[in-house]
Amino acid sequence: MNERDRRLDVGLLQSGKFQEALDGLAKWLTDTEEMVANQKPPSADYKVVKAQLQEQKVCFLYKMSRKCLFPAFVLTTFSLCSS
């Protein structure tokens, strides 16, 4: 019975890690989708273009800061499948 309980505890822990990784990836995708959807077409006004360029930089930095989420999700998935 102890071995079974231990394996159930390990499985529960691993499913929690998977769910956490999945939630992080889903939030990142949703946030990125919202950023892209809210972008406007390029303007002819210099000041507006400058502000749009700044928005692009923020969006890019956000994407780069979260780029480790997908590989972490894949690694978590593979480690769960191989267990």
N, C-alpha and C positions, 0 to 999 in steps of 0.2 A: 504494500500500500504506500510506503514511503516513496518509492521510485515513481509511482504514478502521480502522487501529489507533487513531487519535485518537477516532473515533466509538465504537469498542468500549470504550475507556477511559471516555468520558463516560457511556455506557450503564451500565457497571459501577458507576461512582460514583453515578449516579442510582438504580440499583436498590438500592444500599446505603442511600441516604438514605430511600428508600421503606420498606425493611425496618425501619430504625431507627424511623421514624415509626409504622409498623404495630405494632412491638413495644411502643413506649411507650403507644399507645392500648389495646392488648390488656391490658397490665399494669394500666393505670388502670381499665379495665372490670372486670377480675377482682378487684382490690382493693376497688372500690366494691361489687361484688356480694357479696363476703364480709362487708363492713361491714353492708350492709343485711340479709343473711341472718342475721347474729348478733344483730340487735336483738330485744329481747323486747317483749311487749305492755306498755303502760303499767301501772305498779303503783299500788296504793292507798296505799302507804307513802311519806311525804314524802321521806325520805332516798333511797329507791330512785329516785323520780321525779327528784330533783335530780341523781343520778348519771346517769340515762338522758338527761336534758337536756344534761348535759355531753358525753355520747357523741354526741348529735345535733350539738352544736356542732363537735366534732372532725371528724365525718363531713362536715359542711357545709364546714368550712375546707379539708379535704382535696380535696373536689370542686372548690372554687373555685380552689385552688392549681394544679389540673391542667386547668382548663377551656380553656386554650390548646392542649391536645394535639389536639383534634379539628379545629379550624380549620387547624392546622399540617399535619395529615395530609391534609386535603382540598386545601390549597394545593400540597403536595408531589405529590399524585396528579395534579392538573390540570397542573402544570408538566411532569410526566413525560409525560403524554398529549399535550401540545402540542408536545413536542420532536420 
